[in-house]
Amino acid sequence: MQSITTYFHFMGNTEQAMNFYKSIFGGEFTAFTRFGDTPGGENMEPHERNRIMHLALTTRSGAVLMATDFLDSMEQQLHTGNNVSLVVNTDSEEEVDSLFQALSAGGTVEMPVNRTFWGAYFGMCQDKFGIKWMINYHHAINN
């Protein structure tokens, strides 16, 4: 395993929240993607196109905080317990499969492991204790 990163979920105010954290921790945005810039984004509701699909803040100390906006059109609702996930960055697809199988046992698979348009082998689940996990192997970083 390479690292575990915190991933925040917001209801339309990701950009505001992450600028707040940037003002406190310093650093730079190292990834910034709006939903309208993703494949199929042009078909989204106009008010959701400007929301944040993925934002990464790398702080002065090298810590990484990531975030996204939930979408009304996907019937996503923000509540305590689903506002933070832990991202496990792995060294291989096999490690993704192994960790995902173990963490999702007795829990809920939210997104089965698959290859994504952003170049990752990725899946999301909630474990039997209610903790949300994103398991990730990013080909561009590791190859």
Secondary structure, 3 states (H helix, E strand, C coil): CCEEEEEEEECCCHHHHHHHHHHHHCCEEEEEEEHHHCCCHHHCCHHHHCCEEEEEEECCCCCEEEEEECCHHHCCCCCCCCCEEEEEECCCHHHHHHHHHHHHCCCEEEEEEEECCCCEEEEEEECCCCCEEEEEEEHHHHC
